[in-house]
Amino acid sequence: MIPEASRLWLLTAYTPNSIEMIPNPINKYVVAGYTPGLVRDRDGSISIHIARVRPPGVPEANWLPVGFRPFNVMLRLYGVAPGSAAANNTYVPPPVVPR
């Protein structure tokens, strides 16, 4: 489920201890609702692939590059509507699924 955010949502990967962006060869640090070329799945959801190398067949817009170091993923929401699942702490993002 895509988070209910009237302004924007962003998914980023950070280093665990210093909370710095993960360096990568294409200098891409976020996948967001405003990312040009973001492709939705047939059911309207958005799959974001977090990987060192872009998986075959995955649009670059849907890929969040990471390196060989450990990382944490952070989903940030801006403009959360009162009464929405995110505002009342019941929104649960889809799980990260290893492939």
N, C-alpha and C positions, 0 to 999 in steps of 0.2 A: 504494500500500500504506500502510495506517495504521501508524504507528510502534508498536513494542512498548514500551509504558511502563505499568507496573503502577499508578503513581500518577496521572500526567497528562502531556499534551502540550499545547503552546501555540504558536500562530503569531502573530507580531507584526511590525509595520513600524516601523522606526526611521530617523531622519535619519542620513545616512552619517558625518558628522564628530563630532557631539556625542552620538550614541546617545540621542536623545530620541524619545519617541513622536510619531507624526505627528498634528498637530492635525486634527480633523475636526468637522463640525457636529453629529454625534450623540454625540460623546465615547465612541466605541467603539474600543478599542485592541487587542483580542485576539479570536481565534477559537480555541477550545480544545475538548478532548474533553468538557468539562463545560458548554459553551455551551448554554443552553436552546433547544430548537427546532432544533438542528442536524440537517440532513436528509442521509441517506446516498443515494448513487446506487444504481441497480438492482443493481450488482455488489458492493455493500457498501462501496465506497470513499467518500470524502468529497471533494467539489469545493469549494474555497474560492476565491471570486472577489475579487480585489484590484482595486479600482477607485475612482475619485472619486465616481461615482454608482452606486447599486445597479442592476445590470443587470436588465432586465425578466424576470420569472419566477424570479429568484433569491431564496430565503428570506433575510430579514435576518440570520438566524443564520449563514448561509454566506458572508456578505459582510464583508470587511475594508476599511473605507474608508481612502483615502489622499488627499492633496491634490495640488497641482501641483508640489510640490518633489520632488527625487530622494529615494529611500528604499532601504533594504536590508530584506530579509525575514529573520527569524530563527525557526527552529523549535527549541523547547526541549523536552527530554524529562526527566521525573522518575520515578525508580523503574525504571530499566532493569535487566532481569533478566540475571544472569551468563549468558554463552553466547548471548545474543540478538544479532541483527544489529547493533543499535545499540551494544551493549557491545563487540563485537569490530571495530567500525569498518567494517562492510560494508553497513550500512543506507544506501540512497541514496533520498532523498525524490523523489517524482515531479517532473518539471520544471515550471517556470513557463511557461505557454503563452500568448503574447499573443493577444488576440482583437480 
